[in-house]
Amino acid sequence: MTPEDLDSLRQRALTVGCAALVDAMGRTHKHRAHLPALSSPSPSRALFGPAITMEFLPTRDDLPGEDRGFGAVFAEAVAGAPEGAVLVLGSGGYPDISHAGGVKLTRVARHGLAGVLADGQLRDYSELAAQDFATWCRGEAVRWGGDSVMPYAANVAIEVAGVTVVPGDFVYLDSAGGVVIPAASLTAVLDEAEKVVADDERWQQRLQDGEES
């Protein structure tokens, strides 16, 4: 997919918005795909792009690879990622603690990613707000969380707020909430979302014209 193709898809997603995309996913697939409203240091920035993932696990000191650190797992996740990808962080069972902050996430801008979706909290909202990418998470943290969770695996299927995210899925987030769309279904879901919007506009016009049925 070219950057131009991705930008065209992004514009379509932004135009229809979260609710229409969720409705369209419900007409296309039976599994849960919607995400709740999340927190952002820049809530006016919507997030859209193909997912790359980092899985966190509860911290242990005896597992192979436990000492790789955020940078090493991030490097594996971003290897070969297209410009405009979304970094999705699993919580490792601890959505209420910090998983990264402004320093670690400077890598997001350097690698041309669209932004971050974290199923945990993030630190340094003011630093993240100053970046050009979009950030959505469970809330702002002030305390380091490395004694509770550790980054462990890259580009594996993870869970975010009860939704499975597979690398390559398309993620959309705005202030209303979010949705995870399988890559193979993206065009069909966007088409259906545009129909949802058009149908809503027709009904609104009929109601404004005094039609009740």
Steps between C-alpha positions, in 0.01 A plus 500: 500500500638838400497802733245655265273197532527511879423872506191443285376228735573721802296785354207267438517373858522851644204613290263228623625493861501241774129422543445426132811282487380304804156452341664388176722251683189361670344439160817337366628289792345341808793538740551792739698775330413827677719671757374727779572870515862539608724779626733711288740790557365638169138382476432688177745271315338190354718194446487269199740247351613138486600352833840387617493353849698469820385256764577569864507233769505522879862555596715194572877473525538139386349500148710489181511847352373675812788745489455621140327821603257726319743608229588148388138382483398823325776450240363154427145629476586784263729299270341511157201702620348737245503873559176589675477181707350506851694365799258301717611408853338217695465555874630169638204501737584842649300767314525737797879553501755663269629309196707778341546875497625792299862386480434144385233611257721749318579192289146518360564830323847396386358196320213687333221324688151650515483457874449280803211304647583371849279272707679647801588841631773726361717764665596850387180624336650843440792349307269273301269790416798683347562213258338480155354152549172402667501328839214311667522304823331417833611824664803693621738344751766661715675189631730267302339158444801283420479313828154375395519444123771443242497516118543143383385423144456690173244460222289235667123503551412699813187603689393862546189574707347164417582517128757284321750702296699311237802665335378658177149572630391859444442701816282809522471718814340834567344669803187284472684165514662264257472198276733227374445397137658192335715611208317273256169665595611862501360603161169323565469660844576847366245451222240387753583788736442746219159339442425535873578872485295547185202315650521712817506819295194389303309420820594833654373681193172305502447582868577865439240491222241370747498135399461269800528157333 
